[in-house]
Amino acid sequence: MEIERRLVLEVVRVTEQAALAASRFAGKGDKEAVDEAGTQAMRRVLNELPIRGTVVIGEGEMDEAPMLYIGEVLGQGGLEVDIAVDPVEGTTTAAKGLPNAVTVIALSEKGGLFHAPDMYMEKLIVPPPAAGLVDLTWPVSANLKALALALQRSVEDLVVVVLDRPRHERLIREIREAGARVKLISDGDVIAALAAAIRGTGVHAVMGIGGAPEGVLAAAALKCLGGEIQARFVPQNEEERERLKAMGGDEHRIYKTEDLAPGKEIVFAATGITDGDILEGVRFFGGGARTHSIVMGHATRVVRFIDSIHLFETGARVTIRV
């Protein structure tokens, strides 16, 4: 458990600094500025860590992203780790000042995170009581019945998160016809996955097609929390099919949590940029700021919520209120 014990608090520092930087642009309407600020801060802190980390899920290929690109090596040297990042999940959300924008990272030993290409992925995400009791190949209504049974409630009590996209019109109709309710989101299916796995959020599942990189990040968190993701790649053209094959993927295979996050040591962390279902956003005050994060480890079986005060100015004083 060396990776988790040595890095669990370090990865929080990574997401905290990225959230602090990105939040300076939250609500200003410039999603590129939000993303650039979060990415630069995340890269800077990762390069301070005692690791030799390789980005396996990042901002894109080397020719598409100037930093945190897939294959980039970060750190001062030390522990060999794979890194999956989303410096700002929900760039548009953050730019508009809307809820649930977060910064996210997952680390594992080498080979512990699936190297997913940047393409679409169909996902079914359920909380721990329903793990192993649903199936992505089943009709929507059958999965909702199985989920309701696992949670000891009626289908009418369920809330399913779906990305608000035209491609999901049929899915939304089927969920509603089955009797469940739909919570539409504009972005952010990683934080939605956490909401589904954590009791008391009012979210019970995530369904629909989103990004494959986000699926790997969600799998890392769900493995720590005991929830489940089932997913399959949805390539849009022959070029994506060839790329998927080259990266060892199979569009006909159903991938489960263990396939997307096979690592024995996994650390996952997220920090809120704007207020959301699980995390509060960055709150600035004179001379400092307050952040709210979640961090967890698979091997250590510990989930922490961290409320941090950051003092920016020498001699800054603050009265802490719980």
VOLO-431308 format. One record per residue (C-alpha): residue in one letter; x, y, z; residue number from 1. Coordinates in pm, 1 decimal. Each point is the difference from the previous one (the first is absolute). Layout:
! VOLO-431308
+---------+----------+----------+----------+-----+
: residuo :        X :        Y :        Z : num :
+---------+----------+----------+----------+-----+
:       a :        X :        Y :        Z : NUM :
...
+---------+----------+----------+----------+-----+
***
This chain:
! VOLO-431308
+---------+----------+----------+----------+-----+
: residuo :        X :        Y :        Z : num :
+---------+----------+----------+----------+-----+
:       m :      0.0 :      0.0 :      0.0 :   1 :
:       e :    302.2 :    226.0 :    -48.2 :   2 :
:       i :   -159.0 :    209.4 :   -275.2 :   3 :
:       e :   -311.6 :     73.8 :    199.7 :   4 :
:       r :    175.9 :     70.7 :    327.5 :   5 :
:       r :    258.1 :    230.3 :   -156.0 :   6 :
:       l :   -218.9 :    179.6 :   -252.4 :   7 :
:       v :   -354.0 :     18.6 :    135.1 :   8 :
:       l :     45.5 :    350.3 :    142.3 :   9 :
:       e :    228.9 :    109.1 :   -281.5 :  10 :
:       v :   -267.9 :    -63.1 :   -263.1 :  11 :
:       v :   -239.1 :    219.8 :    197.5 :  12 :
:       r :    253.4 :    279.0 :    -25.1 :  13 :
:       v :     -2.9 :    -51.1 :   -376.8 :  14 :
:       t :   -377.8 :     31.7 :    -31.3 :  15 :
:       e :    -17.8 :    283.6 :    253.1 :  16 :
:       q :    249.1 :    214.8 :   -189.4 :  17 :
:       a :   -169.9 :    -74.2 :   -330.8 :  18 :
:       a :   -338.3 :     93.6 :    146.8 :  19 :
:       l :    138.3 :    320.9 :    151.6 :  20 :
:       a :    148.9 :    105.0 :   -333.0 :  21 :
:       a :   -303.0 :    -94.6 :   -208.8 :  22 :
:       s :   -244.5 :    164.4 :    240.0 :  23 :
:       r :    154.8 :    340.6 :    -70.6 :  24 :
:       f :   -165.9 :    -25.6 :   -342.2 :  25 :
:       a :   -326.4 :   -163.1 :    111.1 :  26 :
:       g :   -298.9 :    202.5 :   -111.6 :  27 :
:       k :    201.1 :    211.6 :   -245.3 :  28 :
:       g :   -129.1 :   -178.5 :   -308.7 :  29 :
:       d :    336.3 :   -119.6 :   -135.7 :  30 :
:       k :     22.7 :   -378.9 :     15.7 :  31 :
:       e :    344.4 :     -6.3 :   -164.8 :  32 :
:       a :    138.9 :    224.3 :    273.3 :  33 :
:       v :   -155.0 :   -219.3 :    269.5 :  34 :
:       d :    152.6 :   -313.5 :   -150.0 :  35 :
:       e :    342.0 :    155.3 :    -60.0 :  36 :
:       a :     23.8 :    129.1 :    356.3 :  37 :
:       g :    -97.7 :   -335.1 :    151.3 :  38 :
:       t :    232.2 :   -193.5 :   -231.4 :  39 :
:       q :    303.8 :    218.8 :     65.8 :  40 :
:       a :    -47.1 :    -16.9 :    377.2 :  41 :
:       m :    -50.3 :   -376.8 :     -3.7 :  42 :
:       r :    309.6 :    -55.8 :   -210.6 :  43 :
:       r :    211.1 :    225.0 :    222.7 :  44 :
:       v :    -90.7 :   -188.9 :    318.7 :  45 :
:       l :     33.6 :   -342.7 :   -162.2 :  46 :
:       n :    355.3 :     94.1 :    -99.0 :  47 :
:       e :     77.4 :     65.8 :    368.0 :  48 :
:       l :   -100.0 :   -350.4 :    114.5 :  49 :
:       p :    240.7 :   -290.2 :     76.3 :  50 :
:       i :   -124.8 :   -201.9 :   -296.5 :  51 :
:       r :     81.2 :    -96.9 :   -353.0 :  52 :
:       g :   -352.6 :     21.0 :   -132.1 :  53 :
:       t :   -123.1 :    -64.1 :   -352.0 :  54 :
:       v :   -322.1 :    163.2 :   -116.1 :  55 :
:       v :   -230.7 :   -269.3 :   -141.6 :  56 :
:       i :   -319.0 :    208.3 :      5.8 :  57 :
:       g :     62.3 :    367.4 :    -67.3 :  58 :
:       e :    -86.9 :    304.7 :   -204.1 :  59 :
:       g :     69.1 :   -173.3 :   -331.4 :  60 :
:       e :    289.1 :   -118.8 :   -214.1 :  61 :
:       m :    331.1 :    185.8 :      0.9 :  62 :
:       d :    -88.5 :    192.8 :   -318.8 :  63 :
:       e :   -340.3 :     97.2 :    144.6 :  64 :
:       a :    100.8 :    110.0 :    351.0 :  65 :
:       p :    305.9 :    199.8 :    110.1 :  66 :
:       m :     -5.2 :   -158.4 :    346.3 :  67 :
:       l :   -149.4 :   -297.2 :    181.1 :  68 :
:       y :     -7.3 :   -179.6 :   -333.4 :  69 :
:       i :    -20.4 :   -378.1 :    -19.9 :  70 :
:       g :    348.2 :   -141.6 :     48.0 :  71 :
:       e :    139.7 :    304.6 :    181.7 :  72 :
:       v :    232.9 :    -92.5 :    287.0 :  73 :
:       l :    -29.7 :    205.8 :    318.3 :  74 :
:       g :    156.7 :     20.1 :    343.8 :  75 :
:       q :    335.5 :     18.4 :    174.9 :  76 :
:       g :     63.5 :   -372.4 :    -35.9 :  77 :
:       g :    -88.6 :   -280.3 :    236.5 :  78 :
:       l :   -315.5 :   -208.7 :      4.1 :  79 :
:       e :    -98.5 :   -125.6 :   -346.1 :  80 :
:       v :   -366.4 :     88.5 :    -50.1 :  81 :
:       d :   -260.9 :     43.9 :   -270.8 :  82 :
:       i :   -200.5 :    322.2 :     12.9 :  83 :
:       a :   -351.6 :     79.1 :   -121.2 :  84 :
:       v :   -108.1 :    363.3 :     19.1 :  85 :
:       d :   -280.8 :    235.4 :    -80.1 :  86 :
:       p :    128.8 :    341.5 :    113.7 :  87 :
:       v :   -348.7 :    147.1 :    -36.0 :  88 :
:       e :   -293.2 :   -234.1 :    -38.9 :  89 :
:       g :   -268.4 :    229.0 :   -131.3 :  90 :
:       t :    187.9 :    288.4 :   -161.6 :  91 :
:       t :   -321.4 :    151.1 :   -135.2 :  92 :
:       t :   -168.2 :    -53.8 :    334.7 :  93 :
:       a :    280.9 :    181.0 :    179.6 :  94 :
:       a :     12.4 :    279.4 :   -255.4 :  95 :
:       k :   -370.3 :     61.5 :     57.0 :  96 :
:       g :     32.0 :    -26.1 :    377.3 :  97 :
:       l :   -236.9 :   -298.4 :      8.5 :  98 :
:       p :     12.6 :   -284.1 :    258.8 :  99 :
:       n :    215.0 :   -313.7 :      3.9 : 100 :
:       a :    319.2 :    117.0 :   -171.1 : 101 :
:       v :    291.3 :   -191.9 :    153.9 : 102 :
:       t :    362.7 :    -87.6 :    -54.9 : 103 :
:       v :     80.0 :   -372.1 :     -1.7 : 104 :
:       i :    300.9 :   -233.6 :     12.7 : 105 :
:       a :     65.2 :   -371.5 :     42.3 : 106 :
:       l :    334.6 :   -175.1 :     52.1 : 107 :
:       s :     90.2 :   -368.4 :     -3.8 : 108 :
:       e :    296.5 :   -227.8 :    -36.3 : 109 :
:       k :    116.8 :    -52.5 :   -359.5 : 110 :
:       g :   -272.2 :   -167.5 :   -203.3 : 111 :
:       g :   -263.9 :     69.4 :    263.5 : 112 :
:       l :   -216.6 :    226.4 :   -218.8 : 113 :
:       f :   -135.6 :    -85.5 :   -344.9 : 114 :
:       h :    151.5 :    208.5 :   -279.6 : 115 :
:       a :   -331.8 :    108.1 :   -149.5 : 116 :
:       p :     -4.5 :    193.7 :   -327.1 : 117 :
:       d :   -184.7 :    329.7 :    -12.1 : 118 :
:       m :   -332.1 :   -119.4 :   -141.6 : 119 :
:       y :   -353.5 :    -71.6 :    109.4 : 120 :
:       m :    -88.8 :   -269.3 :    250.0 : 121 :
:       e :   -341.4 :   -128.3 :    104.8 : 122 :
:       k :    -19.4 :    -26.8 :    380.1 : 123 :
:       l :   -213.7 :   -147.9 :    273.3 : 124 :
:       i :    103.8 :    106.0 :    350.7 : 125 :
:       v :   -165.4 :   -124.9 :    318.6 : 126 :
:       p :     66.7 :     23.2 :    377.3 : 127 :
:       p :    156.3 :   -278.3 :    211.4 : 128 :
:       p :   -326.7 :   -184.6 :     86.8 : 129 :
:       a :    -72.0 :    -51.3 :   -371.1 : 130 :
:       a :    352.1 :   -102.4 :   -106.3 : 131 :
:       g :    -18.1 :   -328.1 :   -190.8 : 132 :
:       l :   -379.8 :     12.3 :    -23.4 : 133 :
:       v :    -39.4 :    203.7 :   -320.4 : 134 :
:       d :    108.9 :    -54.9 :   -358.6 : 135 :
:       l :     72.8 :    255.6 :   -271.4 : 136 :
:       t :   -151.2 :   -233.8 :   -260.8 : 137 :
:       w :   -338.4 :     -9.0 :    176.3 : 138 :
:       p :   -286.6 :    233.7 :    -83.9 : 139 :
:       v :    -11.7 :    322.1 :    201.2 : 140 :
:       s :   -312.5 :   -108.9 :    184.0 : 141 :
:       a :    161.8 :   -328.5 :    110.3 : 142 :
:       n :    301.6 :    179.3 :    143.2 : 143 :
:       l :   -220.6 :    247.7 :    183.3 : 144 :
:       k :   -199.4 :   -283.9 :    153.8 : 145 :
:       a :    320.8 :   -174.0 :    111.0 : 146 :
:       l :    134.0 :    328.0 :    141.7 : 147 :
:       a :   -323.8 :     69.4 :    187.4 : 148 :
:       l :      3.7 :   -350.4 :    147.7 : 149 :
:       a :    362.3 :     39.6 :    111.3 : 150 :
:       l :    -77.8 :    334.3 :    165.2 : 151 :
:       q :   -325.0 :   -128.7 :    153.0 : 152 :
:       r :   -214.1 :    267.5 :   -157.3 : 153 :
:       s :   -237.6 :     38.2 :   -293.6 : 154 :
:       v :    107.8 :     96.5 :   -349.6 : 155 :
:       e :   -196.5 :    322.7 :     45.4 : 156 :
:       d :    242.7 :     97.3 :    278.7 : 157 :
:       l :    306.1 :    -18.3 :   -225.9 : 158 :
:       v :    185.1 :    295.3 :   -153.3 : 159 :
:       v :    225.8 :    -68.2 :   -298.7 : 160 :
:       v :    259.6 :    249.4 :   -122.2 : 161 :
:       v :     24.2 :     39.2 :   -377.8 : 162 :
:       l :    206.8 :    244.2 :   -205.7 : 163 :
:       d :   -232.4 :    248.4 :   -170.3 : 164 :
:       r :     73.6 :    -91.3 :   -361.5 : 165 :
:       p :   -225.5 :    -65.7 :   -303.9 : 166 :
:       r :    141.9 :   -354.2 :    -21.7 : 167 :
:       h :   -168.0 :    -82.8 :    329.2 : 168 :
:       e :   -359.7 :     80.0 :    -97.0 : 169 :
:       r :    -97.4 :   -366.9 :    -19.7 : 170 :
:       l :    183.3 :    -88.8 :    322.0 : 171 :
:       i :   -170.2 :    281.5 :    188.2 : 172 :
:       r :   -339.3 :   -109.7 :   -129.4 : 173 :
:       e :     62.5 :   -363.0 :    105.0 : 174 :
:       i :    109.3 :    102.3 :    350.1 : 175 :
:       r :   -309.5 :    212.2 :     46.7 : 176 :
:       e :   -231.1 :   -263.4 :   -146.4 : 177 :
:       a :    141.9 :   -250.1 :    249.3 : 178 :
:       g :   -106.9 :    237.0 :    278.8 : 179 :
:       a :    335.6 :    144.6 :    109.7 : 180 :
:       r :     99.7 :    365.1 :     -8.0 : 181 :
:       v :    278.5 :    155.0 :   -205.8 : 182 :
:       k :    253.7 :    257.6 :    115.1 : 183 :
:       l :    149.5 :    163.8 :   -307.2 : 184 :
:       i :    351.9 :    142.2 :     20.4 : 185 :
:       s :    191.3 :    205.3 :   -253.4 : 186 :
:       d :    343.5 :   -144.5 :     89.5 : 187 :
:       g :    176.1 :   -194.3 :    272.3 : 188 :
:       d :    -73.2 :   -370.5 :      1.9 : 189 :
:       v :    297.1 :    -76.1 :    229.5 : 190 :
:       i :   -148.5 :    198.2 :    286.4 : 191 :
:       a :   -337.8 :   -151.5 :    -93.3 : 192 :
:       a :    153.9 :   -345.1 :     45.5 : 193 :
:       l :    114.4 :     97.8 :    348.9 : 194 :
:       a :   -346.8 :    132.9 :     77.5 : 195 :
:       a :   -151.3 :   -333.8 :   -102.8 : 196 :
:       a :    243.0 :   -194.1 :    219.6 : 197 :
:       i :    -31.6 :    220.5 :    308.4 : 198 :
:       r :   -315.1 :    -32.0 :    206.2 : 199 :
:       g :   -211.4 :    305.5 :     69.5 : 200 :
:       t :     60.5 :    192.5 :   -324.2 : 201 :
:       g :   -340.5 :    -79.4 :   -148.2 : 202 :
:       v :    162.8 :   -164.4 :   -303.5 : 203 :
:       h :    -27.2 :   -375.7 :    -53.0 : 204 :
:       a :    153.1 :    -72.6 :   -342.9 : 205 :
:       v :    167.8 :    148.1 :   -305.5 : 206 :
:       m :    -96.5 :   -112.5 :   -349.9 : 207 :
:       g :     90.0 :    101.0 :   -352.4 : 208 :
:       i :    288.9 :     80.2 :   -229.7 : 209 :
:       g :    287.2 :    221.2 :    113.4 : 210 :
:       g :    375.9 :     18.3 :    -32.5 : 211 :
:       a :    214.1 :   -310.9 :     39.0 : 212 :
:       p :    277.1 :    181.5 :    194.9 : 213 :
:       e :   -261.4 :    110.1 :    252.8 : 214 :
:       g :   -110.9 :   -363.2 :     20.8 : 215 :
:       v :    346.4 :   -104.1 :    118.0 : 216 :
:       l :      7.8 :    277.4 :    261.5 : 217 :
:       a :   -346.2 :   -103.7 :    118.0 : 218 :
:       a :    111.8 :   -363.2 :     19.5 : 219 :
:       a :    293.4 :     96.4 :    223.5 : 220 :
:       a :   -234.8 :    172.3 :    243.3 : 221 :
:       l :   -263.6 :   -273.8 :    -15.1 : 222 :
:       k :    258.3 :   -267.2 :     72.8 : 223 :
:       c :     89.4 :    184.9 :    320.4 : 224 :
:       l :   -364.9 :     53.8 :     93.5 : 225 :
:       g :   -130.8 :   -346.6 :    -89.0 : 226 :
:       g :   -231.9 :    118.4 :   -276.0 : 227 :
:       e :     -0.6 :   -133.2 :   -353.5 : 228 :
:       i :     40.9 :    126.7 :   -353.2 : 229 :
:       q :    -79.4 :   -204.7 :   -307.7 : 230 :
:       a :    101.2 :    153.1 :   -330.6 : 231 :
:       r :     67.8 :    -58.2 :   -366.6 : 232 :
:       f :    177.3 :    214.1 :   -254.5 : 233 :
:       v :   -207.0 :    172.1 :   -268.7 : 234 :
:       p :    236.4 :     94.3 :   -285.3 : 235 :
:       q :   -151.5 :    248.6 :   -244.0 : 236 :
:       n :    198.4 :    -94.1 :   -311.6 : 237 :
:       e :    256.2 :   -240.0 :   -139.2 : 238 :
:       e :    289.1 :    217.1 :    115.4 : 239 :
:       e :   -118.8 :    -26.2 :    360.7 : 240 :
:       r :    -48.3 :   -376.7 :    -38.3 : 241 :
:       e :    359.2 :    -38.3 :   -115.1 : 242 :
:       r :    125.1 :    220.1 :    282.4 : 243 :
:       l :   -197.1 :   -202.5 :    252.5 : 244 :
:       k :    152.3 :   -322.7 :   -131.2 : 245 :
:       a :    349.0 :    149.4 :      8.1 : 246 :
:       m :    -48.1 :     86.3 :    367.8 : 247 :
:       g :   -119.4 :   -352.0 :     83.0 : 248 :
:       g :   -371.8 :     76.8 :     20.3 : 249 :
:       d :   -299.1 :   -193.2 :   -134.8 : 250 :
:       e :   -323.1 :    175.6 :    -96.2 : 251 :
:       h :   -200.5 :   -321.1 :     53.4 : 252 :
:       r :    122.2 :    -63.2 :    353.5 : 253 :
:       i :   -176.7 :    108.1 :    317.9 : 254 :
:       y :    262.7 :    152.1 :    229.3 : 255 :
:       k :    -57.8 :     -5.0 :    372.7 : 256 :
:       t :    157.4 :    187.5 :    288.9 : 257 :
:       e :    287.3 :   -244.3 :     34.9 : 258 :
:       d :     77.0 :     18.4 :   -372.5 : 259 :
:       l :     21.1 :    379.3 :     -6.9 : 260 :
:       a :    180.7 :     31.8 :    333.2 : 261 :
:       p :    186.1 :   -329.9 :     57.7 : 262 :
:       g :    259.4 :    148.6 :    234.3 : 263 :
:       k :     55.9 :   -136.5 :    349.2 : 264 :
:       e :     94.8 :    346.0 :    123.1 : 265 :
:       i :   -221.1 :    283.9 :   -116.9 : 266 :
:       v :    -24.7 :    352.1 :    137.0 : 267 :
:       f :   -283.7 :    226.6 :   -114.0 : 268 :
:       a :    -55.1 :    364.0 :     91.9 : 269 :
:       a :   -235.2 :    279.2 :   -102.3 : 270 :
:       t :    -34.0 :    361.4 :    114.3 : 271 :
:       g :   -301.0 :    220.0 :    -62.5 : 272 :
:       i :     34.3 :    306.9 :   -218.0 : 273 :
:       t :   -365.0 :    100.1 :     26.1 : 274 :
:       d :   -254.7 :   -122.6 :    256.6 : 275 :
:       g :   -146.8 :   -341.0 :    -79.0 : 276 :
:       d :   -183.3 :   -307.4 :    121.8 : 277 :
:       i :    301.9 :   -133.9 :    191.5 : 278 :
:       l :    263.2 :    271.8 :     18.0 : 279 :
:       e :    -14.0 :    369.5 :     77.6 : 280 :
:       g :    175.1 :    232.6 :   -239.7 : 281 :
:       v :    299.6 :    222.6 :     70.9 : 282 :
:       r :    -87.9 :    284.9 :    235.6 : 283 :
:       f :    234.6 :    297.1 :      7.0 : 284 :
:       f :     43.0 :    235.5 :    292.1 : 285 :
:       g :    244.2 :    281.6 :     77.5 : 286 :
:       g :    346.8 :   -151.8 :    -28.4 : 287 :
:       g :   -103.7 :   -358.3 :    -67.0 : 288 :
:       a :   -250.6 :   -260.1 :   -113.7 : 289 :
:       r :   -179.4 :   -312.3 :    117.1 : 290 :
:       t :    -24.0 :   -323.3 :   -201.4 : 291 :
:       h :   -199.7 :   -319.4 :     39.6 : 292 :
:       s :    133.5 :   -332.4 :   -130.4 : 293 :
:       i :    -56.7 :   -373.8 :      3.0 : 294 :
:       v :    291.9 :   -245.3 :    -11.2 : 295 :
:       m :     -2.7 :   -377.9 :     24.4 : 296 :
:       g :    222.1 :   -303.7 :    -32.2 : 297 :
:       h :    -95.0 :   -347.3 :   -115.3 : 298 :
:       a :    252.8 :   -200.9 :    202.4 : 299 :
:       t :    -27.5 :    209.4 :    316.2 : 300 :
:       r :   -382.5 :      0.3 :    -16.8 : 301 :
:       v :    -17.0 :    356.8 :    129.1 : 302 :
:       v :   -215.2 :    281.2 :   -139.5 : 303 :
:       r :     78.1 :    350.2 :    124.5 : 304 :
:       f :   -183.0 :    329.6 :    -39.4 : 305 :
:       i :    253.7 :    279.7 :     41.8 : 306 :
:       d :    -90.5 :    358.5 :     82.4 : 307 :
:       s :    310.1 :    217.3 :    -47.9 : 308 :
:       i :     86.1 :    360.9 :     76.6 : 309 :
:       h :    264.8 :    153.3 :   -227.9 : 310 :
:       l :    169.6 :    319.1 :    118.7 : 311 :
:       f :    158.2 :    191.0 :   -288.4 : 312 :
:       e :    147.6 :    300.6 :    176.9 : 313 :
:       t :    278.4 :      9.6 :    256.8 : 314 :
:       g :   -152.5 :     78.7 :    336.8 : 315 :
:       a :   -352.6 :    -65.4 :   -124.4 : 316 :
:       r :   -243.0 :    -80.3 :    278.6 : 317 :
:       v :   -328.2 :   -180.3 :    -14.0 : 318 :
:       t :   -268.7 :    -97.2 :    245.7 : 319 :
:       i :   -101.1 :   -352.8 :    -93.7 : 320 :
:       r :   -368.4 :    -79.8 :     15.5 : 321 :
:       v :   -132.2 :   -354.1 :    -36.9 : 322 :
+---------+----------+----------+----------+-----+
***
